[in-house]
Amino acid sequence: MGIQHALVMGEMCVDIVVHRPASVPVLGYPLWAGDVEIRLGGSATYSGLALQGLGIDTSFSLPLGDDALARQLTAQLALRGLHTEGICFVRGQPSMKAVTICTEDDHQVLASSPPPLYLDEMVDVSVVGIDLLYFGGYTLYPELWTPATAGCFARARRNGVLVVLDTQILPLPADRYVTRALRADIFSEIDVLLLNRKEASAFTGVEDIEAAALNLAQAGPRLVVAKLGSQGSMTCDQGHIRYQRGFRVSASDLIGAGDYFGAGLSYGLLQGWDLDRAASFANAAAATGISQRDRSGFPSTLADVENLLSQTNDSER
């Protein structure tokens, strides 16, 4: 199998991450944070980096605010081999910025500026020559809940492209946006719907994750996958529910875990693996991604993920 190609759409922003607040003592009193880091983030960034690290040639089609910081951070993506020509710097709009508190076992977004608007040309994109269309953070963009997005996904599927959509919940009552976001014409063109437990509950009004997944599957996606954090994942394929356990690792940064999972699952499905193997690989990709202490490179590589799987299999023999 030759080199595979992915087109990533969705959320790209500047992440301002406060690591372990009040963890560094001064004169015996915990005063400073362990670190305050500024990096390019958002679902599209993290999933794109993970896909590239797994060996999939990755490009983008998405909006980013036009400011010096965003351009500087985007240039770093190009240095890592990702294709950034499809990132559109929207004039007159600053880059989306998110402030996140990150501790050893959790992370919380404190504030976020709005994302720049998706322009029509970013959706009316060529799907020729790609194997994967991956959309991260779909629910953040009401301007995309239109027939144009359905048409983009439909063109991709007609060309044999795997279409994966990862959602997020808006900080609004779900009844304000769910029926508009979960359009039947869009969801019927999705191969894989990725979401977490909170999102599944918000979209369906159902607390039970299995019932919520079955409910969402009726909207059209061939496969619904729930990311369950350290507990692993759950897949709903044609009404069949299966669980795949997670991996225990020492996490250094939980931000992007779900995006690493999505990239890992996409990789496995592109290789033609069965669902259990692909989901297990995805869990391992998420685990290796959050355990990396040096964020100057990719969150994990194919060798990292395979090594974790091999170590786990050896320990179980």
C-alpha positions in Angstrom: 0.0 0.0 0.0 1.4 3.4 -1.0 1.3 6.7 0.8 -2.2 7.6 1.9 -3.5 11.2 2.0 -5.8 13.0 4.4 -7.6 16.3 4.2 -8.4 17.7 7.6 -11.1 20.4 8.1 -12.4 22.0 11.3 -11.1 23.8 14.3 -7.6 25.4 14.4 -6.8 27.8 17.2 -4.0 29.2 19.4 -4.0 27.2 22.7 -2.8 29.0 25.8 -2.2 26.1 28.2 -1.5 26.6 32.0 0.1 23.4 33.2 -0.3 22.5 36.9 -1.3 25.9 38.4 0.0 26.7 41.8 2.4 23.8 41.7 5.8 25.5 42.0 6.6 26.7 45.5 8.2 30.0 46.3 9.4 30.3 49.9 7.4 27.2 50.6 4.2 28.5 49.1 2.8 27.1 45.8 2.8 30.2 43.7 3.7 29.6 40.1 2.3 27.3 37.4 4.5 24.5 36.2 4.5 26.1 32.8 2.4 28.4 30.5 2.6 27.2 27.0 1.4 28.8 23.7 1.0 26.5 20.8 -1.2 25.8 17.8 -4.1 23.7 18.9 -7.7 22.8 18.1 -9.1 19.5 17.0 -7.9 19.9 13.4 -4.4 20.6 14.5 -4.1 17.7 16.9 -5.7 15.2 14.6 -3.6 16.4 11.7 -0.3 16.1 13.7 -1.3 12.6 14.8 -2.2 11.5 11.2 1.1 12.8 9.9 3.0 11.1 12.7 1.3 7.8 11.7 2.6 8.2 8.2 -0.4 9.7 6.4 0.3 12.7 4.2 -1.9 15.4 5.7 -3.2 18.8 4.4 -5.8 21.2 5.6 -8.8 23.2 4.4 -9.9 25.6 7.2 -10.0 29.1 8.4 -7.6 30.8 10.8 -7.5 34.4 12.0 -4.9 36.6 10.4 -2.4 37.7 13.0 1.3 37.3 13.4 1.1 34.6 16.1 -1.2 32.4 14.1 1.1 32.7 11.0 4.2 32.0 13.1 2.7 28.9 14.7 1.3 27.7 11.3 4.7 27.9 9.8 5.8 25.3 12.3 3.3 22.8 10.9 4.9 23.2 7.5 8.3 22.5 8.9 6.9 19.2 10.2 5.9 18.2 6.6 2.2 19.0 6.8 0.6 20.9 3.8 -0.6 24.3 5.1 -1.5 25.9 1.7 -5.2 25.3 2.4 -5.2 27.2 5.7 -7.0 30.5 4.9 -6.0 33.5 7.0 -9.2 35.4 7.3 -8.5 39.1 7.0 -9.9 41.3 9.8 -10.5 38.4 12.1 -8.0 37.5 14.9 -7.1 33.9 15.5 -9.3 31.9 17.8 -7.6 31.5 21.2 -8.5 29.1 24.0 -7.2 29.3 27.6 -7.0 25.9 29.2 -6.0 24.7 32.7 -4.2 21.4 32.5 -3.5 19.2 35.6 -2.2 15.7 35.9 -5.6 14.1 35.5 -7.9 16.7 33.9 -8.1 19.8 31.7 -10.7 22.6 31.6 -11.2 25.3 29.1 -11.6 28.6 31.0 -12.3 30.9 28.0 -12.3 30.9 24.2 -12.6 33.6 21.6 -14.9 32.8 18.6 -13.6 30.8 15.6 -13.3 32.7 12.3 -16.1 32.0 9.8 -15.7 29.1 7.3 -15.7 30.5 3.8 -17.5 28.8 0.9 -14.3 27.9 -0.9 -13.0 25.9 2.1 -16.0 23.6 1.8 -16.1 23.4 -2.0 -12.8 21.6 -2.0 -11.5 18.9 -4.3 -11.5 15.4 -2.9 -9.6 13.8 -5.7 -6.5 12.0 -4.6 -7.3 11.8 -0.9 -8.2 8.7 1.1 -9.5 10.4 4.3 -11.7 13.5 4.9 -11.5 14.2 8.6 -13.5 17.0 10.2 -12.7 18.0 13.8 -15.0 20.3 15.8 -17.9 20.3 13.3 -20.5 21.6 15.8 -18.5 24.8 16.4 -19.4 26.1 12.9 -23.2 26.8 12.4 -22.4 28.2 8.9 -21.5 24.6 7.9 -24.8 23.1 8.8 -25.9 23.4 5.2 -26.5 21.4 2.0 -23.0 22.6 0.8 -21.3 20.5 3.6 -23.5 17.5 2.7 -22.4 17.9 -0.9 -18.8 18.0 0.1 -19.1 14.8 2.1 -21.2 13.1 -0.7 -18.5 13.9 -3.3 -15.9 12.4 -1.0 -17.8 9.2 -0.5 -18.5 8.8 -4.2 -14.7 9.0 -4.7 -14.2 6.2 -2.1 -12.9 8.6 0.5 -13.4 7.7 4.2 -15.4 10.5 5.8 -14.9 10.9 9.6 -16.7 13.6 11.6 -15.7 14.5 15.2 -18.2 16.7 17.1 -18.0 19.1 20.0 -20.7 20.5 22.2 -21.4 24.2 22.3 -21.8 25.9 25.7 -25.5 26.4 24.9 -28.7 24.5 25.7 -28.7 21.6 23.3 -32.2 22.4 22.0 -30.8 25.6 20.5 -28.7 23.9 17.9 -29.0 20.1 17.9 -31.7 19.7 15.2 -29.8 22.1 13.0 -26.4 20.5 13.5 -27.5 16.9 13.2 -28.9 17.4 9.7 -30.1 14.2 8.1 -28.5 15.1 4.7 -25.1 15.6 6.3 -25.1 12.7 8.7 -26.3 10.3 6.0 -23.0 11.0 4.2 -20.7 10.2 7.2 -18.8 6.9 7.5 -17.7 7.5 11.1 -19.2 9.7 13.8 -16.8 10.3 16.7 -18.0 11.8 20.0 -17.6 11.5 23.8 -20.0 10.6 26.5 -21.1 14.2 27.2 -21.6 15.0 23.6 -23.7 11.9 23.0 -25.9 12.8 25.9 -26.3 16.4 24.8 -27.2 15.5 21.2 -29.7 12.8 22.1 -31.0 13.7 25.6 -30.1 10.1 26.6 -27.7 9.4 29.5 -27.0 5.7 28.6 -24.1 5.7 26.1 -25.3 2.6 24.3 -28.8 4.0 23.8 -27.4 7.3 22.7 -25.1 5.6 20.1 -28.0 3.6 18.7 -30.1 6.7 18.5 -27.3 8.6 16.6 -26.7 5.6 14.3 -30.3 6.1 13.0 -29.3 9.5 11.7 -27.1 7.8 9.0 -23.5 7.2 10.1 -22.2 3.7 9.3 -20.2 3.7 12.5 -20.7 5.6 15.8 -17.7 5.6 18.1 -17.8 6.9 21.7 -14.5 8.0 23.2 -14.5 7.0 26.9 -11.2 8.4 28.1 -9.1 6.0 30.2 -11.9 3.4 30.0 -11.2 3.0 26.3 -14.0 3.3 23.6 -17.3 1.9 22.5 -18.3 1.2 18.9 -21.8 0.9 17.5 -21.7 -0.8 14.1 -25.1 -1.7 12.5 -26.6 -2.1 15.9 -23.8 -4.2 17.4 -22.2 -2.6 20.5 -18.6 -3.5 21.4 -16.2 -2.1 24.0 -12.4 -1.8 23.7 -10.4 -1.2 26.8 -8.0 1.7 27.3 -4.3 1.7 28.2 -2.8 2.8 31.5 -0.1 5.4 30.9 1.4 8.3 32.9 -0.3 11.3 31.2 1.6 14.5 30.8 -1.0 16.4 28.8 -4.6 15.3 28.2 -5.4 18.0 25.6 -5.9 16.4 22.2 -6.5 12.9 23.5 -9.8 12.5 21.6 -8.2 13.8 18.4 -5.3 11.3 18.7 -7.9 8.6 19.1 -9.7 9.8 16.0 -6.5 9.8 14.0 -5.6 6.3 15.2 -9.1 4.9 14.3 -8.9 6.5 10.9 -5.5 5.0 10.3 -6.7 1.5 11.2 -9.8 1.7 9.0 -7.7 3.0 6.1 -5.5 -0.1 6.5 -8.6 -2.3 6.1 -8.4 -3.7 9.7 -11.4 -5.1 11.5 -13.2 -2.8 13.9 -11.8 -4.2 17.1 -8.2 -4.0 15.9 -8.7 -0.4 14.6 -10.3 0.7 17.9 -7.6 -0.9 20.0 -5.0 0.9 17.9 -6.9 4.1 18.4 -6.9 3.7 22.2 -3.2 3.1 22.0 -2.7 6.2 19.8 -4.5 8.3 22.4 -2.5 6.8 25.2 0.9 7.4 23.6 -0.1 10.9 22.6 -1.0 12.1 26.1 2.1 10.5 27.6 4.6 12.4 25.3 6.5 14.9 27.4 8.1 16.7 24.4 5.5 18.5 22.4 8.1 19.8 19.9 7.4 16.9 17.6 4.4 14.7 16.7 2.2 13.5 19.6 3.2 9.9 18.7 4.5 7.9 15.8 3.5 4.6 14.3 6.4 3.0 16.1 5.2 4.5 19.5 1.8 3.0 19.1 2.9 -0.4 17.9 5.4 -0.5 20.8 2.6 0.1 23.4 0.5 -2.6 21.8 3.4 -5.0 21.8 4.2 -4.3 25.4 0.6 -4.8 26.4 0.3 -8.1 24.5 3.6 -9.4 26.0 2.4 -8.6 29.6 -0.8 -10.5 29.0 0.8 -13.7 27.9 
